[in-house]
Amino acid sequence: MPSVRILPDIYWVGVVDWNIRTFHGHTYSTQRGTTYNAYLIIDDKIALVDTVAAPFADELIENIKQIIAPEKIDYIIANHVETDHSGALPKLIKLCPKAKVLGTQKCKEGLYKHYYGKWDFQVVKTQDKLQLGKRSLSFIEAPMIHWPDSMFTYCPEEQLLLPNDAFGQHLASSERFDDQVDQAVLMDEAVKYYANILWPLSPLILKKIEDVQRLNIPIKIIAPSHGIIWRKDPAKIINAYISWAGNETKNKVVVVYETMWGATERMARKIVEGIVSRGISVKMFDINNSDRTEIAKEMLDSKGFLIGSSTHDNDMLPNIAGFLELLKGFRPKNRIACAFGSFGWAGGAVKEIEEVLKGAGITLAQSGIEIKYVPDEKELLSCHAFGREFAEKLKRG
Ligand code: FEO
């Protein structure tokens, strides 16, 4: 994709990764691809904010060359060490003999431990300012949003916030701005991104948003390092982050289960009928046929979780166990949950699920339901009642 002017003398020079389907190892499925955004600011001095992943270094360099010769770059702002934003730096910097790299102290350490380059590095802190000419850049340290090195860059003259990973989405697109794309798709990817990357960091995110609000900096455009630039309504994504980071939930239940011969699934379907009969919205997933990234997205605004598994070797099945590890890592707050499942000669899965849920700080709304072998009509009625009871507890909050 060629470079795109986003403001007078400020250009998007990033790349679109149309084909990436997993991210962060295999923890995140990126079914709509992603972008790695880098921004070139032309003034008396020239600054590049972030780079791109290493396989796309040549494309980044070509995009810069459409605007200026790379040797003219004075500053490379490294908002974040992670290699999707710094991978192209070692190749690029060879073409920028006078460029100074700017970032946090942790960024300096992290970049060195990734690339072992002896680069001219200037450590910056919150409210440090870099004058480029008519424009300036100031910096806001954002540790653990989402790495220790993370930083936001702000251009006050353009009211432009460059927050790196924050406010991003994994969404490959030929369009660059929020007013050019389908709003439902955009928000779907923004929610997914928050749930799968930022959810555990919610307390820090709320605090950082408050810090930025206290700095009283007007924000007209948010240009993150992934996906679409927010220029139509940047408040929309800020307010969404405040809601997600505040663990605001709806009267909605996500049911996730793993079933061996179908009995646990039968239980799940009847429990769901019971919940729905009380007017509560449900999303149900068989873990073996579902995208975990999507499940996490649905859980982000759900007040209730129901986790089911057949018993195998006195324990839950392995894929639901893996999913619970993921859920534990999200550190959800203000949720209620319970467990269900079938067993053959001895139970165990329900108890194990309950232990993991309690360990994750999730309140058990009621004791789990276990059924031997395949549920009969009476037991299915018990499942329905179990769902109704959970729904009523959810409504009572
Ligand atoms: Fe997009 Fe934390 O890297």
Residues whose N, C-alpha, C, O or C-beta is under 5 A from the ligand:
A	BS01	FEO	E82 D84 D165
